[in-house]
Structures are given as structure tokens and as C-alpha cells.
Amino acid sequence: MANPSRFGDGQTRLKAMRDANYPGGVVVDPTPITAGQEVTVFYNGLLGPEGQGQVYLHVGYGSEKNWHDVKDIRMERTGWGWVSDVTVPDFEDRFHFCFKDVGNNWDNNNGANWSFQVHDGSARY
């Protein structure tokens, strides 16, 4: 079961994610990311609604310079931006992603991509 969203549910959630106006138009929810749970990636950046058709979420796991299990996930266009849900595997420590469209245009956060630490869900004191 996913962690609760800090943005609400349904269309209200997507509107709140867009209205948050995060840098690059990218919001990941929930954070922190816990291994084995589903996260929503919201995108309203450079390749946004006016881009060349379909946008894909390009994801991978592992070290910053050596991604593995790399795949492209078709994002859903909404009235607020592009959205996709991803279940982060249990065995990973970093979740990396960027975006591309059907014209092979990329938004990779100026070469830095987006990267999040994946927690194992245990409490640390």
C-alpha cells in the first residue's frame, strides 16, 4: 500500500501537484520513497502539453552513473500535465528518471536527471 499523498486524491491531487510549481515542473509523491511502494511522477516541464505528442518517463535504478533496469514508461496526458505511476523495487537504493517525447527530445534536468533515495521503510533513530 502506498504512503498517503500530501496532495490529496484524484483530479484535485493533479491540480495541487501542478500548482506546487516545483522546479522543472516535476513532482514525485509520496516522498520519501519507500522500496516496494507505488509513487506518482507528475511532469509539466519543457516537453509539456505543447510538446511533440506522447511523453515517456525514462527510469532506472542504482548508482548515478550506472543505471540498470532502465525502461520507458508511457505517461498519461491530463488537463494538468503528464502523470505516471511507478512501483519502486524492493532491492534498490536510488530511483533515477528523466523524460523524452516521441520526437526524441529529452528533459534531463540539465544533465543531472532527477534522483531520489529509496528507503527500506524501517525507522531509524
Backbone as XML, in Angstrom:
<?xml version="1.0"?>
<chain id="A" units="angstrom">
  <residue number="1" name="MET">
    <atom name="N" x="0.840" y="-1.190" z="0.000"/>
    <atom name="CA" x="0.000" y="0.000" z="0.000"/>
    <atom name="C" x="0.880" y="1.246" z="0.000"/>
  </residue>
  <residue number="2" name="ALA">
    <atom name="N" x="0.550" y="2.187" z="-0.833"/>
    <atom name="CA" x="1.343" y="3.408" z="-0.961"/>
    <atom name="C" x="1.167" y="4.309" z="0.253"/>
  </residue>
  <residue number="3" name="ASN">
    <atom name="N" x="2.186" y="5.112" z="0.497"/>
    <atom name="CA" x="2.084" y="6.131" z="1.532"/>
    <atom name="C" x="1.010" y="7.119" z="1.128"/>
  </residue>
  <residue number="4" name="PRO">
    <atom name="N" x="0.375" y="7.781" z="2.084"/>
    <atom name="CA" x="-0.648" y="8.755" z="1.713"/>
    <atom name="C" x="-0.040" y="9.939" z="0.953"/>
  </residue>
  <residue number="5" name="SER">
    <atom name="N" x="-0.815" y="10.467" z="0.035"/>
    <atom name="CA" x="-0.385" y="11.619" z="-0.740"/>
    <atom name="C" x="-0.542" y="12.889" z="0.077"/>
  </residue>
  <residue number="6" name="ARG">
    <atom name="N" x="0.424" y="13.773" z="-0.037"/>
    <atom name="CA" x="0.302" y="15.072" z="0.629"/>
    <atom name="C" x="-0.469" y="16.059" z="-0.246"/>
  </residue>
  <residue number="7" name="PHE">
    <atom name="N" x="-0.902" y="15.601" z="-1.451"/>
    <atom name="CA" x="-1.596" y="16.467" z="-2.391"/>
    <atom name="C" x="-3.076" y="16.153" z="-2.521"/>
  </residue>
  <residue number="8" name="GLY">
    <atom name="N" x="-3.590" y="15.138" z="-1.831"/>
    <atom name="CA" x="-4.997" y="14.788" z="-1.952"/>
    <atom name="C" x="-5.206" y="13.629" z="-2.902"/>
  </residue>
  <residue number="9" name="ASP">
    <atom name="N" x="-6.410" y="13.556" z="-3.502"/>
    <atom name="CA" x="-6.784" y="12.443" z="-4.366"/>
    <atom name="C" x="-7.297" y="12.939" z="-5.714"/>
  </residue>
  <residue number="10" name="GLY">
    <atom name="N" x="-7.277" y="12.041" z="-6.695"/>
    <atom name="CA" x="-7.909" y="12.272" z="-7.989"/>
    <atom name="C" x="-7.437" y="13.523" z="-8.699"/>
  </residue>
  <residue number="11" name="GLN">
    <atom name="N" x="-8.369" y="14.181" z="-9.386"/>
    <atom name="CA" x="-8.046" y="15.396" z="-10.141"/>
    <atom name="C" x="-7.571" y="16.517" z="-9.226"/>
  </residue>
  <residue number="12" name="THR">
    <atom name="N" x="-8.087" y="16.556" z="-8.000"/>
    <atom name="CA" x="-7.634" y="17.562" z="-7.033"/>
    <atom name="C" x="-6.152" y="17.380" z="-6.753"/>
  </residue>
  <residue number="13" name="ARG">
    <atom name="N" x="-5.715" y="16.127" z="-6.684"/>
    <atom name="CA" x="-4.302" y="15.824" z="-6.453"/>
    <atom name="C" x="-3.452" y="16.343" z="-7.613"/>
  </residue>
  <residue number="14" name="LEU">
    <atom name="N" x="-3.870" y="16.075" z="-8.861"/>
    <atom name="CA" x="-3.100" y="16.521" z="-10.012"/>
    <atom name="C" x="-3.025" y="18.043" z="-10.091"/>
  </residue>
  <residue number="15" name="LYS">
    <atom name="N" x="-4.136" y="18.705" z="-9.804"/>
    <atom name="CA" x="-4.130" y="20.167" z="-9.795"/>
    <atom name="C" x="-3.177" y="20.680" z="-8.727"/>
  </residue>
  <residue number="16" name="ALA">
    <atom name="N" x="-3.203" y="20.082" z="-7.542"/>
    <atom name="CA" x="-2.319" y="20.512" z="-6.450"/>
    <atom name="C" x="-0.857" y="20.264" z="-6.810"/>
  </residue>
  <residue number="17" name="MET">
    <atom name="N" x="-0.572" y="19.164" z="-7.494"/>
    <atom name="CA" x="0.800" y="18.886" z="-7.907"/>
    <atom name="C" x="1.282" y="19.942" z="-8.903"/>
  </residue>
  <residue number="18" name="ARG">
    <atom name="N" x="0.416" y="20.312" z="-9.855"/>
    <atom name="CA" x="0.797" y="21.368" z="-10.805"/>
    <atom name="C" x="0.948" y="22.707" z="-10.095"/>
  </residue>
  <residue number="19" name="ASP">
    <atom name="N" x="-0.002" y="23.036" z="-9.226"/>
    <atom name="CA" x="0.028" y="24.315" z="-8.524"/>
    <atom name="C" x="1.219" y="24.442" z="-7.572"/>
  </residue>
  <residue number="20" name="ALA">
    <atom name="N" x="1.828" y="23.304" z="-7.188"/>
    <atom name="CA" x="3.002" y="23.349" z="-6.307"/>
    <atom name="C" x="4.166" y="24.042" z="-7.008"/>
  </residue>
  <residue number="21" name="ASN">
    <atom name="N" x="4.155" y="24.037" z="-8.345"/>
    <atom name="CA" x="5.140" y="24.746" z="-9.147"/>
    <atom name="C" x="6.577" y="24.383" z="-8.757"/>
  </residue>
  <residue number="22" name="TYR">
    <atom name="N" x="6.839" y="23.095" z="-8.627"/>
    <atom name="CA" x="8.185" y="22.618" z="-8.296"/>
    <atom name="C" x="9.136" y="22.908" z="-9.448"/>
  </residue>
  <residue number="23" name="PRO">
    <atom name="N" x="10.427" y="23.041" z="-9.155"/>
    <atom name="CA" x="11.409" y="23.298" z="-10.222"/>
    <atom name="C" x="11.341" y="22.256" z="-11.331"/>
  </residue>
  <residue number="24" name="GLY">
    <atom name="N" x="11.364" y="22.713" z="-12.560"/>
    <atom name="CA" x="11.317" y="21.821" z="-13.719"/>
    <atom name="C" x="9.953" y="21.241" z="-13.998"/>
  </residue>
  <residue number="25" name="GLY">
    <atom name="N" x="8.948" y="21.597" z="-13.186"/>
    <atom name="CA" x="7.607" y="21.064" z="-13.379"/>
    <atom name="C" x="7.481" y="19.600" z="-12.999"/>
  </residue>
  <residue number="26" name="VAL">
    <atom name="N" x="8.355" y="19.120" z="-12.091"/>
    <atom name="CA" x="8.385" y="17.714" z="-11.699"/>
    <atom name="C" x="8.019" y="17.574" z="-10.224"/>
  </residue>
  <residue number="27" name="VAL">
    <atom name="N" x="7.042" y="16.698" z="-9.953"/>
    <atom name="CA" x="6.645" y="16.397" z="-8.582"/>
    <atom name="C" x="6.600" y="14.884" z="-8.429"/>
  </residue>
  <residue number="28" name="VAL">
    <atom name="N" x="7.174" y="14.383" z="-7.346"/>
    <atom name="CA" x="7.120" y="12.958" z="-7.019"/>
    <atom name="C" x="6.375" y="12.834" z="-5.704"/>
  </residue>
  <residue number="29" name="ASP">
    <atom name="N" x="5.398" y="11.937" z="-5.664"/>
    <atom name="CA" x="4.565" y="11.799" z="-4.469"/>
    <atom name="C" x="4.199" y="10.333" z="-4.274"/>
  </residue>
  <residue number="30" name="PRO">
    <atom name="N" x="4.341" y="9.773" z="-3.099"/>
    <atom name="CA" x="4.821" y="10.426" z="-1.892"/>
    <atom name="C" x="6.345" y="10.413" z="-1.804"/>
  </residue>
  <residue number="31" name="THR">
    <atom name="N" x="6.855" y="11.298" z="-0.994"/>
    <atom name="CA" x="8.263" y="11.284" z="-0.602"/>
    <atom name="C" x="8.296" y="11.367" z="0.913"/>
  </residue>
  <residue number="32" name="PRO">
    <atom name="N" x="9.254" y="10.746" z="1.578"/>
    <atom name="CA" x="10.314" y="9.947" z="0.987"/>
    <atom name="C" x="9.761" y="8.701" z="0.305"/>
  </residue>
  <residue number="33" name="ILE">
    <atom name="N" x="10.547" y="8.185" z="-0.650"/>
    <atom name="CA" x="10.153" y="6.999" z="-1.400"/>
    <atom name="C" x="10.556" y="5.760" z="-0.617"/>
  </residue>
  <residue number="34" name="THR">
    <atom name="N" x="9.609" y="4.858" z="-0.469"/>
    <atom name="CA" x="9.849" y="3.605" z="0.250"/>
    <atom name="C" x="9.864" y="2.453" z="-0.747"/>
  </residue>
  <residue number="35" name="ALA">
    <atom name="N" x="10.864" y="1.590" z="-0.630"/>
    <atom name="CA" x="11.000" y="0.435" z="-1.520"/>
    <atom name="C" x="9.718" y="-0.389" z="-1.522"/>
  </residue>
  <residue number="36" name="GLY">
    <atom name="N" x="9.333" y="-0.859" z="-2.713"/>
    <atom name="CA" x="8.157" y="-1.701" z="-2.861"/>
    <atom name="C" x="6.851" y="-0.948" z="-2.970"/>
  </residue>
  <residue number="37" name="GLN">
    <atom name="N" x="6.886" y="0.366" z="-2.849"/>
    <atom name="CA" x="5.646" y="1.125" z="-2.908"/>
    <atom name="C" x="5.526" y="1.908" z="-4.214"/>
  </residue>
  <residue number="38" name="GLU">
    <atom name="N" x="4.284" y="2.244" z="-4.533"/>
    <atom name="CA" x="3.995" y="2.987" z="-5.751"/>
    <atom name="C" x="4.169" y="4.483" z="-5.504"/>
  </residue>
  <residue number="39" name="VAL">
    <atom name="N" x="4.827" y="5.146" z="-6.454"/>
    <atom name="CA" x="4.947" y="6.595" z="-6.428"/>
    <atom name="C" x="4.354" y="7.146" z="-7.719"/>
  </residue>
  <residue number="40" name="THR">
    <atom name="N" x="3.871" y="8.355" z="-7.649"/>
    <atom name="CA" x="3.353" y="9.058" z="-8.811"/>
    <atom name="C" x="4.371" y="10.104" z="-9.226"/>
  </residue>
  <residue number="41" name="VAL">
    <atom name="N" x="4.705" y="10.097" z="-10.522"/>
    <atom name="CA" x="5.587" y="11.119" z="-11.072"/>
    <atom name="C" x="4.722" y="12.018" z="-11.943"/>
  </residue>
  <residue number="42" name="PHE">
    <atom name="N" x="4.710" y="13.301" z="-11.605"/>
    <atom name="CA" x="3.943" y="14.311" z="-12.332"/>
    <atom name="C" x="4.931" y="15.181" z="-13.098"/>
  </residue>
  <residue number="43" name="TYR">
    <atom name="N" x="4.624" y="15.481" z="-14.363"/>
    <atom name="CA" x="5.529" y="16.264" z="-15.199"/>
    <atom name="C" x="4.771" y="17.327" z="-15.972"/>
  </residue>
  <residue number="44" name="ASN">
    <atom name="N" x="5.242" y="18.558" z="-15.870"/>
    <atom name="CA" x="4.707" y="19.661" z="-16.646"/>
    <atom name="C" x="5.869" y="20.593" z="-17.004"/>
  </residue>
  <residue number="45" name="GLY">
    <atom name="N" x="6.914" y="19.996" z="-17.582"/>
    <atom name="CA" x="8.140" y="20.732" z="-17.860"/>
    <atom name="C" x="8.300" y="21.110" z="-19.312"/>
  </residue>
  <residue number="46" name="LEU">
    <atom name="N" x="9.563" y="21.117" z="-19.774"/>
    <atom name="CA" x="9.921" y="21.567" z="-21.119"/>
    <atom name="C" x="9.176" y="20.842" z="-22.230"/>
  </residue>
  <residue number="47" name="LEU">
    <atom name="N" x="8.877" y="19.566" z="-22.034"/>
    <atom name="CA" x="8.185" y="18.780" z="-23.056"/>
    <atom name="C" x="6.684" y="18.799" z="-22.855"/>
  </residue>
  <residue number="48" name="GLY">
    <atom name="N" x="6.208" y="19.674" z="-21.998"/>
    <atom name="CA" x="4.820" y="19.750" z="-21.562"/>
    <atom name="C" x="3.755" y="19.561" z="-22.620"/>
  </residue>
  <residue number="49" name="PRO">
    <atom name="N" x="2.561" y="19.993" z="-22.346"/>
    <atom name="CA" x="1.402" y="19.732" z="-23.199"/>
    <atom name="C" x="1.573" y="20.211" z="-24.634"/>
  </residue>
  <residue number="50" name="GLU">
    <atom name="N" x="2.431" y="21.182" z="-24.878"/>
    <atom name="CA" x="2.615" y="21.701" z="-26.226"/>
    <atom name="C" x="3.709" y="20.946" z="-26.985"/>
  </residue>
  <residue number="51" name="GLY">
    <atom name="N" x="4.309" y="19.933" z="-26.359"/>
    <atom name="CA" x="5.406" y="19.181" z="-26.966"/>
    <atom name="C" x="4.960" y="18.322" z="-28.137"/>
  </residue>
  <residue number="52" name="GLN">
    <atom name="N" x="5.865" y="17.482" z="-28.601"/>
    <atom name="CA" x="5.602" y="16.638" z="-29.771"/>
    <atom name="C" x="4.894" y="15.349" z="-29.374"/>
  </residue>
  <residue number="53" name="GLY">
    <atom name="N" x="3.653" y="15.452" z="-28.989"/>
    <atom name="CA" x="2.861" y="14.263" z="-28.700"/>
    <atom name="C" x="3.210" y="13.606" z="-27.386"/>
  </residue>
  <residue number="54" name="GLN">
    <atom name="N" x="3.288" y="12.304" z="-27.411"/>
    <atom name="CA" x="3.448" y="11.474" z="-26.226"/>
    <atom name="C" x="4.756" y="11.758" z="-25.475"/>
  </residue>
  <residue number="55" name="VAL">
    <atom name="N" x="4.664" y="11.783" z="-24.130"/>
    <atom name="CA" x="5.838" y="11.910" z="-23.262"/>
    <atom name="C" x="6.041" y="10.591" z="-22.545"/>
  </residue>
  <residue number="56" name="TYR">
    <atom name="N" x="7.305" y="10.197" z="-22.400"/>
    <atom name="CA" x="7.681" y="8.966" z="-21.710"/>
    <atom name="C" x="8.544" y="9.283" z="-20.505"/>
  </residue>
  <residue number="57" name="LEU">
    <atom name="N" x="8.316" y="8.549" z="-19.436"/>
    <atom name="CA" x="9.142" y="8.602" z="-18.241"/>
    <atom name="C" x="10.250" y="7.574" z="-18.437"/>
  </residue>
  <residue number="58" name="HIS">
    <atom name="N" x="11.497" y="8.016" z="-18.445"/>
    <atom name="CA" x="12.665" y="7.150" z="-18.637"/>
    <atom name="C" x="13.250" y="6.894" z="-17.250"/>
  </residue>
  <residue number="59" name="VAL">
    <atom name="N" x="13.128" y="5.666" z="-16.742"/>
    <atom name="CA" x="13.519" y="5.356" z="-15.361"/>
    <atom name="C" x="14.644" y="4.331" z="-15.303"/>
  </residue>
  <residue number="60" name="GLY">
    <atom name="N" x="15.356" y="4.363" z="-14.186"/>
    <atom name="CA" x="16.389" y="3.381" z="-13.893"/>
    <atom name="C" x="16.713" y="3.424" z="-12.414"/>
  </residue>
  <residue number="61" name="TYR">
    <atom name="N" x="17.505" y="2.467" z="-11.992"/>
    <atom name="CA" x="17.830" y="2.331" z="-10.570"/>
    <atom name="C" x="19.328" y="2.105" z="-10.419"/>
  </residue>
  <residue number="62" name="GLY">
    <atom name="N" x="19.844" y="2.341" z="-9.221"/>
    <atom name="CA" x="21.255" y="2.084" z="-8.950"/>
    <atom name="C" x="22.042" y="3.364" z="-8.796"/>
  </residue>
  <residue number="63" name="SER">
    <atom name="N" x="23.326" y="3.314" z="-9.169"/>
    <atom name="CA" x="24.195" y="4.471" z="-8.992"/>
    <atom name="C" x="23.896" y="5.532" z="-10.051"/>
  </residue>
  <residue number="64" name="GLU">
    <atom name="N" x="24.322" y="6.731" z="-9.771"/>
    <atom name="CA" x="24.060" y="7.861" z="-10.661"/>
    <atom name="C" x="24.635" y="7.639" z="-12.064"/>
  </residue>
  <residue number="65" name="LYS">
    <atom name="N" x="25.797" y="7.034" z="-12.146"/>
    <atom name="CA" x="26.475" y="6.842" z="-13.434"/>
    <atom name="C" x="26.210" y="5.485" z="-14.077"/>
  </residue>
  <residue number="66" name="ASN">
    <atom name="N" x="25.542" y="4.571" z="-13.366"/>
    <atom name="CA" x="25.337" y="3.220" z="-13.886"/>
    <atom name="C" x="23.922" y="2.737" z="-13.566"/>
  </residue>
  <residue number="67" name="TRP">
    <atom name="N" x="22.950" y="3.239" z="-14.322"/>
    <atom name="CA" x="21.559" y="2.832" z="-14.133"/>
    <atom name="C" x="21.384" y="1.398" z="-14.623"/>
  </residue>
  <residue number="68" name="HIS">
    <atom name="N" x="20.472" y="0.679" z="-14.007"/>
    <atom name="CA" x="20.081" y="-0.640" z="-14.516"/>
    <atom name="C" x="18.573" y="-0.745" z="-14.468"/>
  </residue>
  <residue number="69" name="ASP">
    <atom name="N" x="18.033" y="-1.820" z="-15.062"/>
    <atom name="CA" x="16.584" y="-1.996" z="-15.195"/>
    <atom name="C" x="15.941" y="-0.752" z="-15.810"/>
  </residue>
  <residue number="70" name="VAL">
    <atom name="N" x="16.609" y="-0.204" z="-16.808"/>
    <atom name="CA" x="16.151" y="1.021" z="-17.466"/>
    <atom name="C" x="14.973" y="0.699" z="-18.390"/>
  </residue>
  <residue number="71" name="LYS">
    <atom name="N" x="13.960" y="1.539" z="-18.317"/>
    <atom name="CA" x="12.807" y="1.359" z="-19.204"/>
    <atom name="C" x="12.104" y="2.691" z="-19.421"/>
  </residue>
  <residue number="72" name="ASP">
    <atom name="N" x="11.325" y="2.751" z="-20.478"/>
    <atom name="CA" x="10.492" y="3.904" z="-20.780"/>
    <atom name="C" x="9.050" y="3.549" z="-20.458"/>
  </residue>
  <residue number="73" name="ILE">
    <atom name="N" x="8.392" y="4.425" z="-19.739"/>
    <atom name="CA" x="7.009" y="4.217" z="-19.331"/>
    <atom name="C" x="6.159" y="5.316" z="-19.971"/>
  </residue>
  <residue number="74" name="ARG">
    <atom name="N" x="5.162" y="4.909" z="-20.706"/>
    <atom name="CA" x="4.255" y="5.862" z="-21.351"/>
    <atom name="C" x="3.497" y="6.632" z="-20.272"/>
  </residue>
  <residue number="75" name="MET">
    <atom name="N" x="3.552" y="7.958" z="-20.351"/>
    <atom name="CA" x="2.851" y="8.791" z="-19.375"/>
    <atom name="C" x="1.457" y="9.126" z="-19.899"/>
  </residue>
  <residue number="76" name="GLU">
    <atom name="N" x="0.565" y="9.420" z="-18.987"/>
    <atom name="CA" x="-0.807" y="9.787" z="-19.346"/>
    <atom name="C" x="-0.944" y="11.303" z="-19.351"/>
  </residue>
  <residue number="77" name="ARG">
    <atom name="N" x="-1.486" y="11.824" z="-20.442"/>
    <atom name="CA" x="-1.728" y="13.265" z="-20.513"/>
    <atom name="C" x="-3.011" y="13.584" z="-19.756"/>
  </residue>
  <residue number="78" name="THR">
    <atom name="N" x="-2.941" y="14.563" z="-18.885"/>
    <atom name="CA" x="-4.123" y="15.030" z="-18.160"/>
    <atom name="C" x="-4.279" y="16.523" z="-18.427"/>
  </residue>
  <residue number="79" name="GLY">
    <atom name="N" x="-5.334" y="17.101" z="-17.924"/>
    <atom name="CA" x="-5.526" y="18.539" z="-18.055"/>
    <atom name="C" x="-4.531" y="19.347" z="-17.245"/>
  </residue>
  <residue number="80" name="TRP">
    <atom name="N" x="-3.779" y="18.706" z="-16.392"/>
    <atom name="CA" x="-2.828" y="19.397" z="-15.514"/>
    <atom name="C" x="-1.381" y="19.164" z="-15.905"/>
  </residue>
  <residue number="81" name="GLY">
    <atom name="N" x="-1.111" y="18.107" z="-16.637"/>
    <atom name="CA" x="0.250" y="17.738" z="-17.023"/>
    <atom name="C" x="0.294" y="16.248" z="-17.304"/>
  </residue>
  <residue number="82" name="TRP">
    <atom name="N" x="1.494" y="15.699" z="-17.406"/>
    <atom name="CA" x="1.697" y="14.270" z="-17.660"/>
    <atom name="C" x="1.885" y="13.552" z="-16.339"/>
  </residue>
  <residue number="83" name="VAL">
    <atom name="N" x="1.395" y="12.306" z="-16.249"/>
    <atom name="CA" x="1.479" y="11.569" z="-14.991"/>
    <atom name="C" x="1.715" y="10.086" z="-15.262"/>
  </residue>
  <residue number="84" name="SER">
    <atom name="N" x="2.480" y="9.466" z="-14.369"/>
    <atom name="CA" x="2.714" y="8.032" z="-14.428"/>
    <atom name="C" x="2.949" y="7.507" z="-13.024"/>
  </residue>
  <residue number="85" name="ASP">
    <atom name="N" x="2.498" y="6.286" z="-12.782"/>
    <atom name="CA" x="2.742" y="5.621" z="-11.505"/>
    <atom name="C" x="3.815" y="4.568" z="-11.699"/>
  </residue>
  <residue number="86" name="VAL">
    <atom name="N" x="4.729" y="4.474" z="-10.734"/>
    <atom name="CA" x="5.839" y="3.531" z="-10.787"/>
    <atom name="C" x="5.947" y="2.839" z="-9.439"/>
  </residue>
  <residue number="87" name="THR">
    <atom name="N" x="6.055" y="1.516" z="-9.452"/>
    <atom name="CA" x="6.336" y="0.789" z="-8.212"/>
    <atom name="C" x="7.841" y="0.577" z="-8.142"/>
  </residue>
  <residue number="88" name="VAL">
    <atom name="N" x="8.465" y="1.139" z="-7.121"/>
    <atom name="CA" x="9.915" y="1.059" z="-6.949"/>
    <atom name="C" x="10.259" y="-0.303" z="-6.354"/>
  </residue>
  <residue number="89" name="PRO">
    <atom name="N" x="11.166" y="-1.051" z="-7.003"/>
    <atom name="CA" x="11.517" y="-2.392" z="-6.500"/>
    <atom name="C" x="12.068" y="-2.367" z="-5.071"/>
  </residue>
  <residue number="90" name="ASP">
    <atom name="N" x="11.922" y="-3.499" z="-4.393"/>
    <atom name="CA" x="12.357" y="-3.626" z="-3.003"/>
    <atom name="C" x="13.864" y="-3.542" z="-2.824"/>
  </residue>
  <residue number="91" name="PHE">
    <atom name="N" x="14.628" y="-3.875" z="-3.846"/>
    <atom name="CA" x="16.070" y="-4.049" z="-3.674"/>
    <atom name="C" x="16.892" y="-2.842" z="-4.117"/>
  </residue>
  <residue number="92" name="GLU">
    <atom name="N" x="16.283" y="-1.717" z="-4.341"/>
    <atom name="CA" x="17.005" y="-0.568" z="-4.869"/>
    <atom name="C" x="17.273" y="0.504" z="-3.822"/>
  </residue>
  <residue number="93" name="ASP">
    <atom name="N" x="18.349" y="1.291" z="-4.045"/>
    <atom name="CA" x="18.652" y="2.375" z="-3.122"/>
    <atom name="C" x="18.518" y="3.759" z="-3.754"/>
  </residue>
  <residue number="94" name="ARG">
    <atom name="N" x="18.467" y="3.841" z="-5.113"/>
    <atom name="CA" x="18.253" y="5.112" z="-5.801"/>
    <atom name="C" x="17.281" y="4.913" z="-6.959"/>
  </residue>
  <residue number="95" name="PHE">
    <atom name="N" x="16.404" y="5.884" z="-7.136"/>
    <atom name="CA" x="15.434" y="5.919" z="-8.226"/>
    <atom name="C" x="15.781" y="7.133" z="-9.080"/>
  </residue>
  <residue number="96" name="HIS">
    <atom name="N" x="16.110" y="6.898" z="-10.356"/>
    <atom name="CA" x="16.502" y="7.964" z="-11.275"/>
    <atom name="C" x="15.500" y="8.043" z="-12.412"/>
  </residue>
  <residue number="97" name="PHE">
    <atom name="N" x="15.303" y="9.243" z="-12.928"/>
    <atom name="CA" x="14.430" y="9.366" z="-14.089"/>
    <atom name="C" x="14.661" y="10.675" z="-14.817"/>
  </residue>
  <residue number="98" name="CYS">
    <atom name="N" x="14.187" y="10.709" z="-16.057"/>
    <atom name="CA" x="14.112" y="11.903" z="-16.883"/>
    <atom name="C" x="12.957" y="11.677" z="-17.848"/>
  </residue>
  <residue number="99" name="PHE">
    <atom name="N" x="12.804" y="12.537" z="-18.839"/>
    <atom name="CA" x="11.643" y="12.468" z="-19.720"/>
    <atom name="C" x="12.078" y="12.607" z="-21.168"/>
  </residue>
  <residue number="100" name="LYS">
    <atom name="N" x="11.306" y="12.006" z="-22.072"/>
    <atom name="CA" x="11.527" y="12.185" z="-23.504"/>
    <atom name="C" x="10.179" y="12.157" z="-24.209"/>
  </residue>
  <residue number="101" name="ASP">
    <atom name="N" x="10.164" y="12.741" z="-25.421"/>
    <atom name="CA" x="8.930" y="12.708" z="-26.196"/>
    <atom name="C" x="9.138" y="11.873" z="-27.458"/>
  </residue>
  <residue number="102" name="VAL">
    <atom name="N" x="8.103" y="11.767" z="-28.285"/>
    <atom name="CA" x="8.184" y="10.935" z="-29.479"/>
    <atom name="C" x="9.150" y="11.489" z="-30.514"/>
  </residue>
  <residue number="103" name="GLY">
    <atom name="N" x="9.506" y="12.766" z="-30.426"/>
    <atom name="CA" x="10.472" y="13.369" z="-31.321"/>
    <atom name="C" x="11.904" y="13.172" z="-30.841"/>
  </residue>
  <residue number="104" name="ASN">
    <atom name="N" x="12.075" y="12.346" z="-29.784"/>
    <atom name="CA" x="13.363" y="12.078" z="-29.154"/>
    <atom name="C" x="13.997" y="13.340" z="-28.571"/>
  </residue>
  <residue number="105" name="ASN">
    <atom name="N" x="13.151" y="14.267" z="-28.113"/>
    <atom name="CA" x="13.596" y="15.428" z="-27.342"/>
    <atom name="C" x="13.610" y="15.013" z="-25.883"/>
  </residue>
  <residue number="106" name="TRP">
    <atom name="N" x="14.634" y="15.424" z="-25.154"/>
    <atom name="CA" x="14.816" y="14.996" z="-23.765"/>
    <atom name="C" x="14.738" y="16.171" z="-22.810"/>
  </residue>
  <residue number="107" name="ASP">
    <atom name="N" x="14.192" y="15.909" z="-21.635"/>
    <atom name="CA" x="14.292" y="16.821" z="-20.497"/>
    <atom name="C" x="14.979" y="16.013" z="-19.408"/>
  </residue>
  <residue number="108" name="ASN">
    <atom name="N" x="16.267" y="16.272" z="-19.221"/>
    <atom name="CA" x="17.063" y="15.517" z="-18.244"/>
    <atom name="C" x="17.603" y="16.419" z="-17.142"/>
  </residue>
  <residue number="109" name="ASN">
    <atom name="N" x="16.864" y="17.504" z="-16.853"/>
    <atom name="CA" x="17.228" y="18.378" z="-15.741"/>
    <atom name="C" x="18.646" y="18.930" z="-15.941"/>
  </residue>
  <residue number="110" name="ASN">
    <atom name="N" x="18.911" y="19.412" z="-17.149"/>
    <atom name="CA" x="20.233" y="19.959" z="-17.498"/>
    <atom name="C" x="21.360" y="18.969" z="-17.272"/>
  </residue>
  <residue number="111" name="GLY">
    <atom name="N" x="21.099" y="17.699" z="-17.588"/>
    <atom name="CA" x="22.108" y="16.652" z="-17.469"/>
    <atom name="C" x="22.197" y="15.995" z="-16.107"/>
  </residue>
  <residue number="112" name="ALA">
    <atom name="N" x="21.474" y="16.513" z="-15.130"/>
    <atom name="CA" x="21.526" y="15.957" z="-13.770"/>
    <atom name="C" x="20.473" y="14.872" z="-13.544"/>
  </residue>
  <residue number="113" name="ASN">
    <atom name="N" x="19.477" y="14.758" z="-14.443"/>
    <atom name="CA" x="18.330" y="13.873" z="-14.244"/>
    <atom name="C" x="17.663" y="14.200" z="-12.914"/>
  </residue>
  <residue number="114" name="TRP">
    <atom name="N" x="16.713" y="13.400" z="-12.507"/>
    <atom name="CA" x="16.099" y="13.515" z="-11.189"/>
    <atom name="C" x="16.447" y="12.232" z="-10.466"/>
  </residue>
  <residue number="115" name="SER">
    <atom name="N" x="16.794" y="12.327" z="-9.202"/>
    <atom name="CA" x="17.244" y="11.161" z="-8.453"/>
    <atom name="C" x="16.756" y="11.253" z="-7.016"/>
  </residue>
  <residue number="116" name="PHE">
    <atom name="N" x="16.214" y="10.143" z="-6.523"/>
    <atom name="CA" x="15.693" y="10.087" z="-5.162"/>
    <atom name="C" x="16.252" y="8.872" z="-4.438"/>
  </residue>
  <residue number="117" name="GLN">
    <atom name="N" x="16.583" y="9.057" z="-3.192"/>
    <atom name="CA" x="16.980" y="7.930" z="-2.357"/>
    <atom name="C" x="15.744" y="7.093" z="-2.077"/>
  </residue>
  <residue number="118" name="VAL">
    <atom name="N" x="15.907" y="5.770" z="-2.080"/>
    <atom name="CA" x="14.823" y="4.852" z="-1.769"/>
    <atom name="C" x="15.087" y="4.288" z="-0.378"/>
  </residue>
  <residue number="119" name="HIS">
    <atom name="N" x="14.136" y="4.440" z="0.517"/>
    <atom name="CA" x="14.253" y="3.964" z="1.893"/>
    <atom name="C" x="13.664" y="2.554" z="2.015"/>
  </residue>
  <residue number="120" name="ASP">
    <atom name="N" x="14.126" y="1.819" z="2.991"/>
    <atom name="CA" x="13.629" y="0.461" z="3.173"/>
    <atom name="C" x="12.403" y="0.389" z="4.074"/>
  </residue>
  <residue number="121" name="GLY">
    <atom name="N" x="11.957" y="1.510" z="4.590"/>
    <atom name="CA" x="10.751" y="1.544" z="5.409"/>
    <atom name="C" x="10.978" y="1.361" z="6.883"/>
  </residue>
  <residue number="122" name="SER">
    <atom name="N" x="12.208" y="1.078" z="7.295"/>
    <atom name="CA" x="12.473" y="0.890" z="8.725"/>
    <atom name="C" x="12.702" y="2.246" z="9.394"/>
  </residue>
  <residue number="123" name="ALA">
    <atom name="N" x="12.325" y="2.314" z="10.639"/>
    <atom name="CA" x="12.532" y="3.547" z="11.407"/>
    <atom name="C" x="13.994" y="3.614" z="11.849"/>
  </residue>
  <residue number="124" name="ARG">
    <atom name="N" x="14.575" y="4.798" z="11.729"/>
    <atom name="CA" x="15.970" y="4.982" z="12.144"/>
    <atom name="C" x="16.007" y="6.047" z="13.207"/>
  </residue>
  <residue number="125" name="TYR">
    <atom name="N" x="16.720" y="5.757" z="14.275"/>
    <atom name="CA" x="16.824" y="6.724" z="15.382"/>
    <atom name="C" x="18.262" y="7.052" z="15.647"/>
  </residue>
</chain>
